[in-house]
Every structure is written in C-alpha cells, then in structure tokens.
Amino acid sequence: MGKISLAAAILALGLAGSAPALAQDAAKKETSADTYKQLELFGTVLERIRADYVEEVSDEELIKAAINGMLTSLDPHSSYLDEKGRERLDVDTKGEFGGLGIEVTMEGGYVKVVSPIDDTPAAKAGIQPNDLIVALDGKPVRGMSLAKAVEHMRGKVGEKIVLTIRRGDQAPFDVDVIRDVIKVSPVRSRAEGNIGYVRITSFSRQTEPNLAKAIDKLKGELGDKLEGFIIDLRNNPGGLLDQAIAVTDAFLDKGEIVSTRGRDKKKAQRHNANPGDLTGGLPIVVLINGGSASASEIVAGALQDHGRAILVGQKTFGKGSVQTVQRIPGHGAVRLTIARYYTPSGSSIQATGIEPDIAVKPAKIEEIDVTGRRREADLSGALQNEDPDEDKDEDVKPDPKAERAAAEAAAAQKDYQLIRAIDVLRGIAIYRQSTTEQK
C-alpha cells in the first residue's frame, strides 16, 4: 500500500461513521474537521516511520502499538489485548493461570505490585504490595506497556525470571521467581476457637459458591458455639464485579451494595441485596490492607456503610473504576474503563481507598528473654527438696488444653492484625450475649 492510499484509508476509516452527522450539525462538522486533522497527523507520522525508521516495522505492529498507547494513556487499567492476551484474561477469571501469581498495575512508568496471591511463586519469593518492578530479566520496565510486562512475566512452567524490585527507600534488588501453574483457591476457611475465619484471595467465578460452602462447613463444625466470622480480604486484588456483588449479598438482607456511573448518566446502574444472610446475622469483622483492591473494596465499603461489619487493618488500595472487555472479532479485545463505582453512601474511593474502623498496622509479638532470672535453687543456703525422687514440676504437669492454647497463640502471634480482629469479634460476641441476657 502506498503512502497516499494508506493515509487516505486511515482517514476514511476515522470519518466513515460521522458523515451523516456532518450534514446535520455544524458543530459536529467542526469537531469532525479537528478529528480529520489529527488523523492526518497520525497518517503522516505512520508514513514517516514506515519510510525512514532504522529497521523495518510491520503495519500491524505499528497500529497495535498506536492503539495500545492510546488506551494506556487514558488510565492504568485500559489496554489492548491481542488474541493471546484475551485468552489469558479468560483463563484468569476462571481462577487458574500460568505465571508468577501477582496482581500488578502501572505507576510512574514502573510495574507496581497491587498484591501477590497466596501460596504462589511471587508470594513465596517475598514480593510485597506496593513493590515497584523496575526491570524484568535485566530489561528496564520503563517504556514497556503493562500488557507487555505481564506477557514477559508469564512463560513456561519451571522457568526462572529475575524481578528487579524497588521497595520504599531501599536500593533496587533482584528476586528470582520460578514460574508455575497458578491454581487459585479463592476461598479458604478454618475455625479460630469459636470464630469462623474465611480468607478470600480473589474474585473469580468460583468465589461466591466456595464462600457459601465455607460458611456452611464452619456452621456445621462449630454449631451453637459459633460467635461470628472474620472475612480476610487483605492482599485481595479484586476480580469480577458480579462476584463482589454476590459475596456482599451473602452478608446483607437488604439495601444497596454498589452503584456504577459512567459518562452517560442514563446508563448508571444500582445493585441491591436480596433477602437472606448466610451467617444468620452473626457479627462480622473484615480484615483489609493496602493490597485490598477493586472488588475487595466494593465488599468492604458496602458492609461498612451498612454497619454490617467492622473493618480492621489499614487503608485499602483505592481502585474505584470498572473495566469491561469488548471483543473485536479477529483482533483480540479492548479492555476499557467505562465507569466509576460508588459505595452505598455515595462515596467514590478512587485513589483514596477505604479507611478501616480500627486501624491496625502489621506487627510481630516477640517473647522477652528471661533466661538470666534467678530462681529459689540459685539462692545461697536454699533449703533442699525433702523428696528428691519426686518430680519437681509435679504440680505443673502439662495440660493438653493449655498446650493447644499455647500452640494457637504461637501461630496467631505471626499475624498481629488477625489477633486484633479476633479480639474485636469476641468483644462484640460478649456484648451481644450480655444484652440478650439482660432482656
């Protein structure tokens, strides 16, 4: 295709849909004229690249790069997906994919970690929320699109990739990560004493069904002893909007869950809860932190606004936008931000996040070394035990219950935020019980 014909084709394509409007509206005519000038500029630059660039580049590569550049300039979450990229996105929403197990976005030209997914190569390698990936296998990330960076991070299972990380004020350092098949189990649960602990790691198509199973299991296991639930959304990068709505609906009997508003106000949507609370009205504490994003924030925001749960932890990530994947037959798909979402109180958390009701920073409880403390036997002239054959520790024989409690305490001290959440929930349970008895 010659220079004139290529530019003409681009211009014709850009104006084809606006020709009827030009004849009807002078204002639209002026706008289309401006569009024509910009498309002419695009065609001219395209021709210069084709004619003079140091290496030959195909028209397909140039057009795809131009489209992706146009989309990524809008916001960090809009992008062009080729056929492979679209297929990967489909796999992601099913809850199984290949790669590192890391949710990322773009910030300042670098790849920013929203959160690593539990029990994945990225999490095991020590990748943390808010880490900046500045290079991949020694190749700088600056100038690379998010889609390209993600494509580079994904590869054959068993292959190593070197991530160069910048964390806070620390100097950049390398982290070796071995790619693996990422099978995301979106919901995990266990009993913490008489409290049901439910960890939601992502919002894939299986999240709400697995949540219902987890709650039923805990109710069956603890029975009448069940005091409430802790819903752990820490480092949950989000996922499908409909799953966020379904999960929230599981804890609400009525009221608005979330509303979405785009450029066309007539297309605003409002999603409300249906009758039925899977927990039977038991108290809920939700754990959040800076890695709780998007769908996680929808759940946390709705439960907080309705007074249905107490949020414990740290401020969330602050992604308050909605994306849709629009397929282009034969050409992949466009991932486009189409709306902002709002909590029931009408607040947008875009770039601000959700503040917890009780702020708790991560911390670790350490034992105090008291090995140098003197005992009775160390004192000069101390009386001897009259029955040396008797076990000196007879009066403090190990108690199985005490040992179990000690083991639980040892495990819990690794997660200070969870300890505080358990304390809050137990306090609520005690208060509810006392008020019920007074009645």
KELUM-648688 format. One record per residue (C-alpha): residue in three letters; x, y, z; residue number from 1. Coordinates in pm, 1 decimal, padded with zeros to 6 digits. Layout:
R ala X Y Z NUM .
...
This chain:
R met 00000.0 00000.0 00000.0 1 .
R gly 00142.3 00342.6 -00099.4 2 .
R lys 00180.3 00639.4 00129.7 3 .
R ile -00122.2 00829.4 -00003.1 4 .
R ser -00352.8 00528.9 -00007.9 5 .
R leu -00256.5 00420.4 00345.7 6 .
R ala -00317.4 00765.4 00495.2 7 .
R ala -00637.1 00801.5 00294.8 8 .
R ala -00761.2 00465.6 00421.7 9 .
R ile -00696.7 00568.4 00782.2 10 .
R leu -00875.6 00899.1 00735.5 11 .
R ala -01169.2 00738.3 00561.0 12 .
R leu -01198.8 00483.1 00838.9 13 .
R gly -01196.3 00754.5 01102.9 14 .
R leu -01464.0 00964.1 00930.6 15 .
R ala -01687.8 00691.7 00794.5 16 .
R gly -01921.9 00686.0 01092.8 17 .
R ser -01952.2 01066.3 01114.9 18 .
R ala -02050.2 01154.9 00755.7 19 .
R pro -02427.2 01171.8 00819.6 20 .
R ala -02368.3 01386.9 01124.2 21 .
R leu -02163.4 01637.1 00920.8 22 .
R ala -02460.1 01715.4 00704.4 23 .
R gln -02692.8 01760.8 01001.5 24 .
R asp -02498.1 01954.8 01256.8 25 .
R ala -02248.2 02236.8 01204.5 26 .
R ala -02095.5 02180.9 01549.5 27 .
R lys -02028.5 01818.6 01471.7 28 .
R lys -01880.7 01926.5 01139.9 29 .
R glu -01626.5 02140.7 01317.9 30 .
R thr -01543.4 01857.8 01556.7 31 .
R ser -01501.7 01615.1 01267.9 32 .
R ala -01272.4 01862.7 01094.0 33 .
R asp -01049.4 01863.7 01400.8 34 .
R thr -01059.0 01483.3 01404.9 35 .
R tyr -00960.6 01482.2 01038.3 36 .
R lys -00654.4 01696.5 01116.1 37 .
R gln -00547.9 01466.1 01397.3 38 .
R leu -00593.6 01156.2 01182.0 39 .
R glu -00394.8 01326.3 00909.2 40 .
R leu -00116.0 01383.6 01162.2 41 .
R phe -00132.4 01017.4 01263.7 42 .
R gly -00115.1 00907.8 00898.9 43 .
R thr 00181.3 01135.1 00832.8 44 .
R val 00378.0 01005.7 01132.7 45 .
R leu 00293.4 00648.2 01039.7 46 .
R glu 00430.6 00704.0 00689.6 47 .
R arg 00748.9 00863.3 00825.0 48 .
R ile 00811.6 00557.3 01042.5 49 .
R arg 00746.2 00319.2 00755.1 50 .
R ala 00977.7 00511.2 00523.9 51 .
R asp 01265.7 00623.8 00747.0 52 .
R tyr 01284.0 00417.3 01066.3 53 .
R val 01618.0 00240.6 01107.1 54 .
R glu 01455.2 -00102.4 01099.8 55 .
R glu 01155.7 -00228.7 00907.8 56 .
R val 00840.7 -00247.9 01118.8 57 .
R ser 00517.3 -00407.9 01004.0 58 .
R asp 00199.1 -00205.2 00976.1 59 .
R glu 00033.6 -00448.7 01218.9 60 .
R glu 00293.6 -00381.3 01487.4 61 .
R leu 00265.1 -00007.2 01442.8 62 .
R ile -00113.8 00000.9 01451.1 63 .
R lys -00131.6 -00225.7 01758.0 64 .
R ala 00127.3 -00012.7 01936.8 65 .
R ala -00064.8 00303.5 01849.1 66 .
R ile -00393.0 00156.1 01974.6 67 .
R asn -00237.3 00033.3 02297.4 68 .
R gly -00063.2 00365.8 02351.6 69 .
R met -00394.7 00544.0 02303.0 70 .
R leu -00563.6 00321.5 02561.0 71 .
R thr -00287.9 00317.7 02822.7 72 .
R ser -00273.7 00697.3 02810.7 73 .
R leu -00630.6 00706.1 02945.9 74 .
R asp -00569.4 00526.4 03276.4 75 .
R pro -00358.5 00238.2 03414.0 76 .
R his -00633.1 -00019.6 03360.8 77 .
R ser -00729.2 00033.8 02995.9 78 .
R ser -00533.1 -00160.9 02735.6 79 .
R tyr -00544.4 -00351.2 02408.1 80 .
R leu -00544.2 -00729.6 02426.2 81 .
R asp -00440.7 -00938.1 02129.9 82 .
R glu -00586.3 -01286.0 02090.8 83 .
R lys -00333.7 -01435.7 02333.9 84 .
R gly -00394.5 -01160.7 02583.9 85 .
R arg -00769.7 -01208.6 02564.8 86 .
R glu -00730.3 -01582.7 02615.5 87 .
R arg -00512.1 -01519.8 02920.1 88 .
R leu -00776.8 -01289.6 03064.3 89 .
R asp -01040.8 -01556.6 03015.8 90 .
R val -00818.2 -01804.6 03197.2 91 .
R asp -00759.1 -01559.2 03482.6 92 .
R thr -01128.6 -01514.2 03552.0 93 .
R lys -01170.6 -01891.4 03570.7 94 .
R gly -00927.8 -01899.8 03864.0 95 .
R glu -00634.3 -02082.3 03702.2 96 .
R phe -00344.3 -01946.4 03500.4 97 .
R gly 00027.0 -01976.5 03443.6 98 .
R gly 00284.2 -01729.9 03571.3 99 .
R leu 00402.1 -01577.7 03898.2 100 .
R gly 00077.9 -01520.0 04088.8 101 .
R ile 00095.4 -01144.0 04113.6 102 .
R glu -00155.5 -00863.0 04054.7 103 .
R val 00004.0 -00552.4 03903.8 104 .
R thr -00071.3 -00208.2 03768.7 105 .
R met 00136.4 00077.0 03622.2 106 .
R glu 00263.7 00372.5 03823.1 107 .
R gly 00522.2 00628.2 03719.0 108 .
R gly 00633.9 00412.9 03428.8 109 .
R tyr 00701.5 00112.8 03651.5 110 .
R val 00503.4 -00201.6 03724.1 111 .
R lys 00353.0 -00166.3 04069.8 112 .
R val 00255.1 -00468.9 04273.7 113 .
R val -00103.2 -00448.5 04398.4 114 .
R ser -00065.5 -00778.0 04580.0 115 .
R pro 00084.4 -01125.3 04545.8 116 .
R ile -00163.3 -01413.0 04554.8 117 .
R asp -00130.6 -01650.7 04848.5 118 .
R asp 00084.2 -01964.2 04804.4 119 .
R thr 00215.7 -01864.6 04462.1 120 .
R pro 00578.2 -01822.7 04345.1 121 .
R ala 00556.9 -01444.6 04390.3 122 .
R ala 00430.0 -01471.8 04748.1 123 .
R lys 00686.8 -01739.2 04837.8 124 .
R ala 00964.8 -01523.1 04690.8 125 .
R gly 00869.7 -01240.8 04928.2 126 .
R ile 00711.2 -00998.3 04681.4 127 .
R gln 00506.4 -00740.6 04874.8 128 .
R pro 00221.6 -00498.9 04795.4 129 .
R asn 00344.2 -00161.3 04663.2 130 .
R asp 00675.2 -00305.7 04541.4 131 .
R leu 00785.6 -00145.0 04215.4 132 .
R ile 00920.8 -00379.0 03949.1 133 .
R val 01180.1 -00172.7 03764.0 134 .
R ala 01328.6 -00445.7 03543.6 135 .
R leu 01243.5 -00793.1 03413.5 136 .
R asp 01538.7 -01022.7 03348.6 137 .
R gly 01756.0 -00712.2 03344.2 138 .
R lys 01538.1 -00533.5 03088.4 139 .
R pro 01409.0 -00195.4 03213.7 140 .
R val 01032.6 -00171.4 03252.2 141 .
R arg 01016.3 00199.6 03164.9 142 .
R gly 00865.5 00241.4 02821.5 143 .
R met 00707.1 -00102.5 02838.5 144 .
R ser 00327.0 -00130.4 02840.3 145 .
R leu 00156.1 -00315.8 03121.4 146 .
R ala 00040.2 -00582.8 02877.5 147 .
R lys 00397.2 -00635.0 02755.7 148 .
R ala 00528.2 -00654.9 03111.0 149 .
R val 00264.6 -00912.9 03206.5 150 .
R glu 00340.7 -01109.8 02890.0 151 .
R his 00709.2 -01113.4 02984.7 152 .
R met 00634.3 -01229.5 03338.1 153 .
R arg 00429.0 -01520.6 03211.6 154 .
R gly 00603.3 -01810.5 03047.8 155 .
R lys 00677.7 -02179.1 03065.2 156 .
R val 00631.0 -02353.3 03397.0 157 .
R gly 00963.0 -02414.6 03570.3 158 .
R glu 01148.0 -02128.4 03401.1 159 .
R lys 01311.4 -01860.5 03614.5 160 .
R ile 01253.9 -01488.1 03584.2 161 .
R val 01454.5 -01220.5 03765.9 162 .
R leu 01249.5 -00929.3 03901.5 163 .
R thr 01436.5 -00613.2 03997.7 164 .
R ile 01241.5 -00464.5 04288.5 165 .
R arg 01240.2 -00116.2 04438.7 166 .
R arg 01083.5 -00119.6 04784.8 167 .
R gly 01037.3 00207.7 04966.3 168 .
R asp 01369.0 00385.5 05016.3 169 .
R gln 01573.8 00069.2 04969.3 170 .
R ala 01814.2 00031.6 04679.5 171 .
R pro 01680.9 -00189.2 04395.3 172 .
R phe 01742.4 -00559.7 04448.2 173 .
R asp 01687.0 -00875.7 04243.4 174 .
R val 01440.4 -01151.5 04327.1 175 .
R asp 01444.9 -01485.9 04146.0 176 .
R val 01099.9 -01631.5 04084.4 177 .
R ile 01025.3 -01968.4 03926.0 178 .
R arg 00714.0 -01969.3 03708.0 179 .
R asp 00446.3 -02219.8 03797.0 180 .
R val 00087.0 -02309.4 03717.7 181 .
R ile -00116.8 -02079.1 03936.3 182 .
R lys -00421.5 -02255.3 04070.1 183 .
R val -00608.3 -02004.2 04274.3 184 .
R ser -00825.0 -02137.9 04552.9 185 .
R pro -01036.6 -01826.0 04602.1 186 .
R val -01177.5 -01915.4 04945.2 187 .
R arg -01014.2 -02083.7 05244.2 188 .
R ser -01157.0 -02127.7 05589.0 189 .
R arg -01083.7 -02260.7 05935.5 190 .
R ala -01206.3 -02228.8 06290.8 191 .
R glu -01022.5 -01989.6 06521.0 192 .
R gly -01161.5 -02105.9 06852.8 193 .
R asn -01533.9 -02036.1 06822.5 194 .
R ile -01482.6 -01790.5 06537.6 195 .
R gly -01514.3 -01872.6 06169.4 196 .
R tyr -01216.2 -01741.9 05971.7 197 .
R val -01269.8 -01705.5 05595.7 198 .
R arg -00991.1 -01591.2 05365.4 199 .
R ile -01096.2 -01467.7 05018.4 200 .
R thr -00792.3 -01436.0 04791.0 201 .
R ser -00959.4 -01325.9 04465.1 202 .
R phe -01296.1 -01277.7 04298.5 203 .
R ser -01312.8 -01538.1 04022.8 204 .
R arg -01619.2 -01724.8 03901.7 205 .
R gln -01589.8 -01971.8 04188.3 206 .
R thr -01566.9 -01725.4 04477.1 207 .
R glu -01929.7 -01693.0 04587.7 208 .
R pro -02011.6 -02066.5 04557.5 209 .
R asn -01698.5 -02154.1 04757.0 210 .
R leu -01783.1 -01889.3 05016.8 211 .
R ala -02125.0 -02044.8 05072.4 212 .
R lys -01963.3 -02388.3 05119.2 213 .
R ala -01706.5 -02248.1 05363.4 214 .
R ile -01973.0 -02080.4 05578.0 215 .
R asp -02187.8 -02394.6 05584.2 216 .
R lys -01885.2 -02601.7 05684.4 217 .
R leu -01796.2 -02368.3 05972.0 218 .
R lys -02156.6 -02355.0 06093.4 219 .
R gly -02169.4 -02733.4 06091.6 220 .
R glu -01834.4 -02762.2 06268.7 221 .
R leu -01895.6 -02507.2 06544.8 222 .
R gly -02273.6 -02524.2 06575.5 223 .
R asp -02418.6 -02305.2 06851.8 224 .
R lys -02068.2 -02213.3 06969.9 225 .
R leu -02008.5 -02004.6 06656.1 226 .
R glu -01960.0 -01642.9 06768.0 227 .
R gly -01910.2 -01472.3 06432.3 228 .
R phe -01697.1 -01450.1 06120.7 229 .
R ile -01371.8 -01285.4 06019.6 230 .
R ile -01359.0 -01217.8 05645.0 231 .
R asp -00997.1 -01165.4 05541.6 232 .
R leu -00964.5 -00950.8 05227.1 233 .
R arg -00602.5 -00849.1 05280.8 234 .
R asn -00392.2 -00853.4 04962.4 235 .
R asn -00700.8 -00945.7 04758.5 236 .
R pro -00650.1 -00770.5 04421.8 237 .
R gly -01015.9 -00797.2 04319.4 238 .
R gly -01165.3 -00955.1 04010.4 239 .
R leu -01517.2 -00990.9 03877.0 240 .
R leu -01773.0 -00725.1 03970.6 241 .
R asp -02062.8 -00970.0 03978.6 242 .
R gln -01874.8 -01187.7 04227.4 243 .
R ala -01810.3 -00887.5 04454.5 244 .
R ile -02183.5 -00816.2 04446.8 245 .
R ala -02270.9 -01181.1 04517.9 246 .
R val -02027.8 -01202.8 04811.1 247 .
R thr -02163.6 -00881.9 04963.8 248 .
R asp -02519.3 -01002.9 04910.5 249 .
R ala -02433.2 -01313.7 05113.1 250 .
R phe -02399.6 -01094.8 05424.7 251 .
R leu -02681.5 -00844.5 05367.4 252 .
R asp -03059.2 -00880.1 05386.8 253 .
R lys -03139.2 -00559.5 05203.2 254 .
R gly -03003.5 -00228.7 05079.8 255 .
R glu -02770.6 -00105.2 04809.6 256 .
R ile -02443.7 -00287.2 04750.9 257 .
R val -02278.0 -00067.7 04488.5 258 .
R ser -02365.8 00170.9 04207.3 259 .
R thr -02172.4 00233.6 03886.9 260 .
R arg -02179.0 00557.0 03689.1 261 .
R gly -02013.2 00622.8 03356.3 262 .
R arg -02011.5 00914.0 03113.1 263 .
R asp -02371.8 00850.4 03012.3 264 .
R lys -02570.6 00916.5 03330.9 265 .
R lys -02869.1 00730.4 03186.4 266 .
R lys -02669.2 00407.2 03197.1 267 .
R ala -02595.8 00428.5 03569.6 268 .
R gln -02661.0 00100.9 03749.8 269 .
R arg -02752.5 00024.8 04107.5 270 .
R his -02716.5 -00319.4 04263.0 271 .
R asn -02919.1 -00413.6 04569.7 272 .
R ala -02903.9 -00704.1 04813.5 273 .
R asn -03159.7 -00982.5 04817.6 274 .
R pro -03319.1 -01114.8 05138.6 275 .
R gly -03110.7 -01375.0 05317.9 276 .
R asp -02791.9 -01356.4 05526.5 277 .
R leu -02578.9 -01672.9 05514.0 278 .
R thr -02436.3 -01600.0 05859.6 279 .
R gly -02776.1 -01565.8 06024.6 280 .
R gly -02690.5 -01216.1 06145.4 281 .
R leu -02375.4 -01310.9 06336.9 282 .
R pro -02118.2 -01031.5 06380.1 283 .
R ile -01855.9 -00985.5 06109.8 284 .
R val -01508.5 -00832.7 06114.0 285 .
R val -01340.4 -00764.8 05778.9 286 .
R leu -00961.9 -00750.2 05755.4 287 .
R ile -00824.5 -00506.4 05491.7 288 .
R asn -00491.0 -00353.0 05394.5 289 .
R gly -00318.1 -00168.4 05111.6 290 .
R gly -00338.6 -00476.7 04891.9 291 .
R ser -00718.8 -00492.4 04913.1 292 .
R ala -00833.5 -00354.0 04579.0 293 .
R ser -01128.2 -00317.0 04343.9 294 .
R ala -01382.9 -00593.0 04415.5 295 .
R ser -01245.6 -00623.2 04771.1 296 .
R glu -01319.0 -00256.6 04824.4 297 .
R ile -01674.1 -00298.4 04697.5 298 .
R val -01737.2 -00566.9 04961.3 299 .
R ala -01563.1 -00378.2 05242.7 300 .
R gly -01726.4 -00045.2 05154.1 301 .
R ala -02078.6 -00186.3 05138.6 302 .
R leu -02050.5 -00379.3 05465.4 303 .
R gln -01901.3 -00075.2 05636.6 304 .
R asp -02168.1 00167.0 05509.5 305 .
R his -02448.5 -00062.9 05623.7 306 .
R gly -02288.8 -00113.2 05964.5 307 .
R arg -02285.0 -00483.8 05892.4 308 .
R ala -01914.3 -00529.5 05963.1 309 .
R ile -01626.4 -00362.6 06142.2 310 .
R leu -01321.3 -00306.0 05922.6 311 .
R val -00985.7 -00374.5 06086.0 312 .
R gly -00640.2 -00317.2 05936.1 313 .
R gln -00511.8 -00049.0 05700.1 314 .
R lys -00646.1 00175.0 05424.4 315 .
R thr -00726.7 -00007.5 05100.0 316 .
R phe -00563.8 00037.3 04757.6 317 .
R gly -00816.1 00281.5 04610.2 318 .
R lys -00919.0 00134.8 04273.3 319 .
R gly -01271.8 00261.2 04220.4 320 .
R ser -01314.1 00205.3 03847.5 321 .
R val -01494.4 -00058.0 03641.8 322 .
R gln -01349.6 -00219.0 03328.7 323 .
R thr -01520.6 -00411.2 03052.1 324 .
R val -01359.5 -00634.9 02791.8 325 .
R gln -01504.8 -00563.6 02447.4 326 .
R arg -01409.0 -00819.5 02186.8 327 .
R ile -01311.8 -00712.1 01837.4 328 .
R pro -01369.6 -01007.9 01601.3 329 .
R gly -01039.4 -01124.0 01458.8 330 .
R his -00839.9 -00863.4 01650.6 331 .
R gly -00841.7 -00954.2 02019.6 332 .
R ala -01021.0 -00719.3 02258.4 333 .
R val -01018.4 -00377.8 02420.8 334 .
R arg -01011.4 -00355.4 02798.6 335 .
R leu -01171.2 -00020.2 02869.3 336 .
R thr -01258.6 00170.0 03185.4 337 .
R ile -01627.4 00253.2 03147.5 338 .
R ala -01741.9 00368.0 03490.5 339 .
R arg -01660.7 00454.4 03849.2 340 .
R tyr -01824.6 00265.4 04129.6 341 .
R tyr -01971.8 00418.7 04444.5 342 .
R thr -02037.3 00273.1 04787.7 343 .
R pro -02393.5 00280.7 04930.0 344 .
R ser -02321.2 00614.1 05100.0 345 .
R gly -02242.2 00763.3 04757.3 346 .
R ser -01867.3 00781.4 04811.8 347 .
R ser -01612.2 00711.0 04541.1 348 .
R ile -01296.4 00551.6 04674.4 349 .
R gln -01098.5 00609.8 04353.7 350 .
R ala -00739.3 00694.3 04452.7 351 .
R thr -00842.5 00747.4 04816.8 352 .
R gly -00922.6 00397.2 04942.2 353 .
R ile -01139.2 00288.8 05233.5 354 .
R glu -01033.2 00371.7 05586.2 355 .
R pro -01069.3 00093.8 05846.5 356 .
R asp -01287.6 00146.7 06152.3 357 .
R ile -00998.2 00024.1 06367.3 358 .
R ala -00651.5 00094.8 06228.2 359 .
R val -00403.0 -00183.9 06298.8 360 .
R lys -00057.6 -00194.0 06143.2 361 .
R pro 00122.5 -00525.5 06087.2 362 .
R ala 00338.0 -00619.6 06384.7 363 .
R lys 00504.9 -00919.0 06542.2 364 .
R ile 00490.1 -01016.3 06908.6 365 .
R glu 00822.4 -01138.2 07043.4 366 .
R glu 00896.2 -01322.4 07364.9 367 .
R ile 01111.7 -01144.9 07625.1 368 .
R asp 01428.1 -01335.0 07716.0 369 .
R val 01417.0 -01411.4 08091.3 370 .
R thr 01674.0 -01692.7 08096.1 371 .
R gly 01901.2 -01493.1 08331.0 372 .
R arg 01638.4 -01461.8 08604.2 373 .
R arg 01740.9 -01626.6 08937.3 374 .
R arg 01524.9 -01894.6 09099.3 375 .
R glu 01497.5 -02030.6 09456.2 376 .
R ala 01750.9 -02304.7 09388.3 377 .
R asp 02008.5 -02042.7 09290.6 378 .
R leu 01996.7 -01867.1 09628.9 379 .
R ser 02275.2 -01931.5 09879.6 380 .
R gly 02159.4 -02162.1 10161.7 381 .
R ala 01829.9 -02252.3 09995.7 382 .
R leu 01653.6 -02549.7 10156.1 383 .
R gln 01675.2 -02879.1 09974.6 384 .
R asn 01372.1 -03067.1 09847.5 385 .
R glu 01282.9 -03335.2 10103.9 386 .
R asp 01180.4 -03585.0 09833.2 387 .
R pro 01449.3 -03564.4 09563.2 388 .
R asp 01299.8 -03860.0 09376.8 389 .
R glu 00969.3 -03674.6 09328.0 390 .
R asp 00927.3 -03478.8 09006.1 391 .
R lys 00996.2 -03118.2 09094.4 392 .
R asp 00741.4 -02998.5 08838.2 393 .
R glu 00471.0 -03234.7 08956.8 394 .
R asp 00235.3 -02950.5 09042.4 395 .
R val 00262.2 -02805.0 08693.2 396 .
R lys 00207.5 -03109.7 08475.5 397 .
R pro 00138.6 -03029.2 08112.0 398 .
R asp -00227.7 -02966.8 08041.4 399 .
R pro -00342.1 -03076.0 07690.8 400 .
R lys -00581.8 -02781.7 07669.7 401 .
R ala -00308.2 -02542.5 07777.1 402 .
R glu -00072.6 -02689.4 07520.7 403 .
R arg -00329.6 -02646.5 07243.9 404 .
R ala -00391.2 -02290.2 07355.5 405 .
R ala -00016.7 -02223.2 07355.9 406 .
R ala 00016.4 -02367.6 07006.4 407 .
R glu -00269.4 -02150.0 06881.1 408 .
R ala -00116.4 -01844.5 07046.1 409 .
R ala 00221.0 -01922.1 06885.8 410 .
R ala 00058.1 -01944.9 06543.3 411 .
R ala -00150.7 -01633.3 06598.5 412 .
R gln 00145.8 -01419.8 06701.6 413 .
R lys 00263.9 -01435.4 06342.8 414 .
R asp -00042.3 -01234.0 06240.8 415 .
R tyr -00095.3 -00938.2 06472.9 416 .
R gln -00381.6 -00793.5 06267.8 417 .
R leu -00570.6 -01122.6 06293.5 418 .
R ile -00521.1 -01122.3 06670.4 419 .
R arg -00678.1 -00778.2 06693.8 420 .
R ala -00965.9 -00884.8 06467.5 421 .
R ile -01033.4 -01187.3 06689.5 422 .
R asp -01031.4 -00964.1 06998.3 423 .
R val -01279.2 -00725.0 06837.7 424 .
R leu -01513.5 -01004.7 06733.7 425 .
R arg -01501.8 -01171.6 07074.3 426 .
R gly -01577.0 -00838.1 07236.5 427 .
R ile -01881.8 -00796.5 07013.8 428 .
R ala -01995.3 -01151.3 07093.8 429 .
R ile -01964.1 -01091.7 07469.7 430 .
R tyr -02156.7 -00765.4 07443.8 431 .
R arg -02435.4 -00925.6 07238.0 432 .
R gln -02463.4 -01210.7 07486.6 433 .
R ser -02481.3 -00975.6 07786.1 434 .
R thr -02751.4 -00756.1 07630.8 435 .
R thr -02952.1 -01065.6 07537.4 436 .
R glu -02934.1 -01196.8 07895.2 437 .
R gln -03047.2 -00859.2 08035.7 438 .
R lys -03357.2 -00869.2 07822.2 439 .
